[in-house]
Amino acid sequence: IIVMLAALSPSIILAQSNPLSYLERTFPKLTNLYKDELKQCRTHYIFAIDVSGSMVRYDEVVTPALQAFAQALPVGEQVSIIPFGTNPKENTPGLCCKIDNNAQIQTLTSSLSTLYVNEGYSHEFRLNTDVCKAVEAINKKILNNQEVEMNVVVIITDFLNDLPGIGEIKL
């Protein structure tokens, strides 16, 4: 298992022409070294996305980037999106799947549109950013999925615990 961990600012756009292209641009030396193996590996892309109150302002950047990334996923790849704030939401319907057909890509893309606008997020859930709990959830995903040869992990957070004014939160 190769695990790549990237803590990213939400202003970094993940949308690329395909997932391997994203890895080539982000980790050029590593991808050049293992490019042939990477093309043959079944991959599990795990995104831990901070959806706490302070991150709501990045909805218009993060969500379209993740949707574009999902659209580029080839058949056979797996993706797990873990929204987190005070706690992670590990099994949100529509945000975890193995890509077997275009219908699954469309379901994932549609589900991503509710990433920040979700009635299931309580006020307490949006108060904090607990990256440690998000990493624990990522670890569970990796340990519970032995089908893949490689896991690519991306965490998007601003590391802030503050909550914007109640009028700024889209519910």
Buried (B, 14 or more C-beta within 10 A) or exposed (E): EEEBEEEBEBEEBBBBEEBBEBBBEBBEEBBEEBEEEBEEBEBBBBBBBBBBBBBBBBBEBBBBBBBBBBBBBEEEBBBBBBBBBBBBBBEBEBBBBBBEEEEBBEBBBEBBBBBBBBEEBEEEBBBBBBBEBBBEBBEEBBEEBEEBBBBBBBBBBBEEBEBEEEEEBEE
